[in-house]
Amino acid sequence: MTERTVRADAARNSERILRATREVFADLGPDVPLEEVARRAGVGVRTLYRHFPSKDDLLQAVINLNVAEELTAFIERASADDNPLRGLTSLFEATLDLVERDRHMVTAVNNSSVVTCESATSLRAALASLTGRAQEAGLVRADVTPDDIHRLLTMLSSVAYADDGWRRYVVLVLDALSPNGTTSLPPASSTAAVCETFDLR
């Protein structure tokens, strides 16, 4: 067996394990044993641990995969929307959908987050751009800052992590961003320029 064949087999096993993990945790919740993941992936438990030495490693890899596969595409589509408020709304909803779907895995991971540092940076940039465009178009109140938008999404993430009622609060939050009949806000607080992630616990 050549080294290339070994690498290809290892990559296929890793892919099967990640896909199986996503399915198993969605079906059975955060306390499922990894033996069930290995069984559904069609690999041995030793193979699973060779690729992912701990449960945390496995679950974080799945979360990162979901972000890479899905959130990045949502960011691109939302940013390209001709209507910046519609793009902002769709990006809120896509992010919260991801949080809701992955909550069992996040529960099972110690000291984890749904959005990794790199992805959080891309998400924040898209939110800031869409907010600025919406303000220029008169669709979002002028005194809102990008930090405000990120913090609102973080708050909504805590709702999505707990139950499926978050769509109601997205509507309420977006209504609060409307420039019609608003009350002046107190000054915005400054935040350190650090990589922030969604800590959902």
Steps between C-alpha positions, in 0.01 A plus 500: 500500500647835399527802726253684276246220542546505876444875509189470280357226725571711808328802345194291412483358852527847650223627274272207592563556869418871478180440304392223736568720803276772364217251442536313828503808722207654313304175544597394852618810689822603679558188710533247219805268534767521232460128438171587332676756282758240395229244428304739280817614323595139429839523672653355813522696824880494476479658155274773638742582782797491265342785303349681799679429831217638716130561479562873514734477201238313300211730581699817443607364160136442407399848611785651299396292197143626526618859522735459205243326283196707584562831674760612248254447216227687691736792559577522128133487399391753761780740406399483133134580568386826335286572805742531796227465764380178337860381489548586867179316589598190305845494662344523847266213417771281344731545799224423748391196301855369531508571874167323554598195298841459662393561859532133602860494386579831667348368823727197480818699435692640797598865459371514143333751270291481186691754298877470482729803511555515126132454419396754762725755332334438162156512656568827682637659183189401306268626776686833510487540121130414476417731791685791338328444167160475669565825686598674177174378346299629797395148603681484835524771765813711470616471863546121489861377495644173364571397862130546576408264216752236608381514860136472393586190300688358800195556720275334244747210486436429867128467420568273200725287719221451755195440280348557156315824580772730371318604181254705706788698651671556166187688390500706821869584468473598135202722579717672763757577228245690295567876472129579549395637837821414683625632833857627512746245634754559777863511379639170378765336716836420346619141469851358479611396152513131580368192324154440647308175475150392588527340845158347528508343842 
